Amino acid sequence: MQQNQLFVLGCFIDTKSLLSDRLNSIFYEQLIIAARNIEKYGALASIAFSKLVQMLRGTHELLVNFDLPIMSFDDILSRAIRNDTPNSLQSKIM
């Protein structure tokens, strides 16, 4: 992205921060949906989850290459599957 700010009606709007906030929430929401599918459908959904994580990681990497200030993918992933709680997806699988 070449243009970082817009000037609309006398106000500066930082387009990169607006985009990065929305993209962070999209990544998070998609990972939450996929994690719920693993809980609902079991092992078969874990294959789809793995492929989705690979695709989202690649998309995230491309967006970071465009200098968007996005959270690291590992942080988004660990927040989505709640690694820090006792009833996390990881503890349910193990």
N, C-alpha and C positions, 0 to 999 in steps of 0.2 A: 504494500500500500504506500503510495507516494504522498497522499494528502493526509496529514494527521489531524487537522482541525478544520472546522467549518465556522464561518461567521454568519449567523442567522439572526435577524432582528436585533442586532446589537449585542449578541451573546456569542462567545466562543463555545463550540461544542467539540470535545475531544472524541473523534470517531474511533480511534484505536481502543480507548478504554471502554466505550460503549459496546463495541464488537467483542472485546475480550470477555467482558462480564457475561454477555449472552452466550458466547461459545463455551465458557466454563460451565454454565448451567445446562446447556444442551448435552455436553459430554457426561456430566454427572447424571442427568435424568436418564439418558440411554443406558448407562451402566447399571443404574438402579433397576430399570425394567428388566434388563438381562439377568441380573442377580435374582430377582423375583421369579423369573422363569426357571432358573435352576432349582429353586426351592419347590416350585410347583411341578416341574416335569422331570427332574432328576438328571441322570447321566447323559441322556440324549441332548438336553439343553446345555450341558457343560461344553459340548463340542461347538455349538453355536456361539456360546459365550466366549470361548477361546478365539474363534474367528472374528467376532465382533471387536474384541479387545485389540487384535492385530490391526484391523481396519481403522479403528479409532486412533490407535497409536500412530499409524502412518499419516492420517489426516492431521493429527495434532502436530506432528513433526513438520509437515508442510506449512501449517499456519505459523509455527514458531519461526520458520525460515523467512516468513514475511514480516518479522519483527513485531508480531502481536504479543503483548504482555500477558500471556496465558499462564495459569498455574501449571506446574509440572504434571505430566500425565500420571505418574506414579502417585502423586498426592491426591489427584482426583479419583483414581482407582481405589486407593486405600480408604478414602472417605466414603465412596459409594458402597464398598463391601464391608465397611465398618470393622476394620482389622483390630481396632482398639477396644471393642466390647466383647464380653464373654459369649454373647449369642450371635457372633458375626457369622457370615457365610463360611469363612475359612474354618471356624471351629465346628460348624455343623457338618462340613464335609469330612473333616478328620475325625 
